[in-house]
Amino acid sequence: MKTIQKLFALFTLVALLSLTFASPALAFDGRSGDVVIIEADEVIEDDLYVTAERFTLEGIVKGDLVVVGSTITINGTVEGDLIAAGQTVIINGTVTDDARIAGAALQLGDESVVGGDLISAGASLEARDGSSVEGDLLYGGGQALLAGKVDGDAMIGTGALRLSGEFGGNVTADVADASEAGPSPAMYMQEIEVSIPAVAPGLTVDDDAKISGDFTYTQSQDIDIPGGVIGGEITRNLPIVNDNYQAPVPPTATEIAANWIFDLIRSIVTLLLFGLLLAWLVPGFMKSLMEKIQTQPMPSFGWGLVSYATFFFSLLLVLATMIFGAVLFGVISLGGVSGTIVWVGILVIFTLIVGFVLFTAFLTKILVAWMSGKWILGRFNPALAESKVWPMVLGVLLVGLLVKLPLVGWFISIVIMFFGLGALWIWGRERWSANKTVAPVVAAVE
């Protein structure tokens, strides 16, 4: 499974599991893995939550089915709602209630039945001849080929639409003109496992289509509609054109320079305020970190790279632990524990991200600025270099200017960040070692 698909699946499952916190008595079944198959003789009595590379339902789910993955195939029966998101979502079986699906390729097979509404979004939707939606149909995406039956109303917004099925209610189609539509998804989605139909750009109504209600469509010109296809009224709406729209005017050289100077001043003032505050509140901590950079510059930079990677690994570890714990306790019907694990995990992730951003965006620059100011003033006025104010002011002016330089400012910021992170890593490691050394000594004395 691709990384972005895994992350999307994990975060979606976290959001779904958080509902158990509000409803601790809720029971559900959870499945995960690269390949998950519910066999034809298997009956799931509760709601089913799934994350998988490939998921296939051959059996029966008595409750709702919520699934996130790459390829999702529903050949069996879902007696509740279906909520599915993936690269490919295929419904060949029966969904008794509503179906909410999203993905690159969406397909309703020729024997599929959706007993309620179908709400869908994707690059392509194909409802094959023989498929049935007994409620309303709502779709937004790249293209749609609707050859099946829709008992209720249909609302479609797309760049290419072909209607050849039977519609029991009204049909509203907001379709881009053929000259404005992009290429068919079949041209650029080569790795999709199902065949994607090539739908002609614009709006097409086939001879064998049947719309019992009104037909409202959006096009700049009338389209050819076969006689006897529309049972109600036909209304064409013109595309909405914003006559007041004005293309953005590129900034002048003076405006660019003024914005750069304003941004520089704002950055310097922010760093200076934070720096003076930290020098007043935690001077010992700041000096300790500066000493690590001064005395161990290369180890600081190297450990900074390590700590940067460790931060993101920690986020994934907390996320994986949170999901594993939530699924584990959810399967044994301890929804309250699952909800607590989810919310604690979210709080830990939020705290880690906020702390990391604050440290890398401000503290690392303040460390290097203070150290640089002390070093420069020490060459000219050693007494002034010991001040808590002037070295900070001089260093912030210098660092603030360097990180805002065009072309190279981003690189300087990254280097400063690694030095600061490495100094924090070394400081924390030494404190940890010191505490481990002191603890046995204290225990021996007692």
Helices and strands as residue ranges (DSSP letters): H 3-17, H 19-22, E 28-38, E 43-44, E 47-57, E 60-61, E 65-74, E 77-78, E 82-91, E 94-95, E 99-108, E 113-114, E 118-127, E 132-133, E 137-146, E 149-150, E 154-158, E 160-163, E 166-167, E 171-175, H 185-188, E 202-205, E 210-211, E 215-218, E 234-237, H 253-281, H 283-295, H 297-331, H 335-358, I 359-363, H 364-380, H 382-385, H 390-403, H 409-445
